[in-house]
C-alpha cells in the first residue's frame, strides 16, 4: 500500500462533504487537478491506497483519511487537447475516518522528522507522496 496527501479547499469540497458522500455509498471523483506532477501521482495510485485529506487555504490542516476506490481515469471536468485526447486524469475516493485532532501545517513544520514531507518541500503540489514513516508520525499527531 502507498500513502498520499490530497488537498481541497474546504469551502469548495470538505472532508465532511466526502463523509456524507461515502455514507450514501458514493465516491468522489478527485477532479480539477491541473498539474502534471499531481496527475502523475494519481496515475501511480492503486485501489486501497490511503491518503490524508488536507484542508488547504482555510485551516491548512490534515483532517482525515480517505482511500482510493477507483484508479486513475479521465477527469470528467477536463477539456480535450488539440489531438482530441484527455490529458488530465483523476481517481475516485471515499472517506475512511476523521482525525480525532486535526494536524496543522504549523505543527507539521515544527517536527524535524517531517522536514522532507512533500507538503513542506513542495507546498503548491495538490497531490503528494507520503512515506510510511511520515504517515505513522502524522497519524500519531492526529490522535490515531
N, C-alpha and C positions, 0 to 999 in steps of 0.2 A: 504494500500500500504506500502511496505517496501522499504528501501533505502540501497544502496550498494556503494562500491567503487571498481573499477576493474582496474588493472594495465596492461599496454602494453608498450613495448619499441617502441618508435616512428619510429625508423629505421627499425623495423620489421613490425609493423602494427600501424598506427597513427589514430588519430581522423579524419583527412582529408580522410584517406582511408575508414573509416566507413561511413562518409558522402557520399562519392562517391558511395559506395555500396547501401546505403539507397536511394539515388536519383534514382537509377536504379530499385528500388523496391525489392532489395535483402536484406538479413540479413546475419550477420557474425556469424559463429559458434565460440564461445569463447573457442577454443580448446587449448590443450597443457598444461593445469594446472595439475601439478603432486604433489599436496599437499592435504592431507586428509581434513584439516580444510577448505581450499578454495573450495574443491569439495563439502563438506557438505554445505557450504554457497550457492553454486549454486543449490544444491538439494532443499534448502529452498526457492528459488526464485519462484515467480509466474508471469504469464503474466501480464504486465502492471507495475510491479515494475520498479523503475528507479535507475540508477547507475551513479556515476561520472566516467568519463573516465580520468584516470591518466596516464600521460606520465612518465614512470619510466626511470631511468638511465640517459637519456638525457632530461633535462628540469626539471624533478621532480616537476610536477605541474598538477593541475586539469585543464583540457582544455575544457571539455564539459560534456553534459548529454546524456545518452543513455537509452533505455528501453528494457526490456526483452520481446521478442516476441515469443519465444518457450521455454517451461520449460525444466528442466534437462533431458538429453538423453545421450546415449553412445557417447563418444568422438570418432570421426571418425579417429583420429590420434593415438588412444591408441591400444596397443597390448593386446592380451588376456592373462590372467593369466594361471597358471598350470591347473586350472579346466575348462579352455575354456571360462571364463567369462570376460566381460569388467568391469574393476574396476573403470576406470576414466570416468567421465561424464562432460557435459558442457551445457550451454544454448546458445540460439541464440539471438543476439541483433541488434538493429538499432539505428541510431543517432536520437536525439531529437533536441538539439540546442547546439551551441558552447557557451562557456563563453565569454562575452564581454571582460573580462580581466582574463587571466589565474591566478590561485592562487598557489603560490609556496609552497613547503614544509616548507621553512624557515618562510614564513608568517603564515602558519598554526601553527607551533610550537611556535610562538610568542603570540598566543591567549590563555589565561588561560582556557577559556571555552572549548577549543578543546584538552586539555591535555589528555583526556580519549579516543579520537578518535583512533580506531584500527590502522589506518595508522601510528599514532605516537607510540602507545604502542606495536604493533606487526608489525614492519616495513617491515618484509620479507614476510608477508602474501599478496598474489596477488589478492585475492578476499575477501573483508571485509565488515562488517556491518557498517552502519551509522545511528545514531539515528535521529529522526525528527528534534530535536533542532540543532544538528550538521549540518544536511542538510540545514536548513534555514540559519544558520550562514554562511556556505560556499557559498551558492548561493548569499547571500548579498555581500560577499567579492569578488565574481566574477562578480558583476555588474548586477545580476538578481533580 
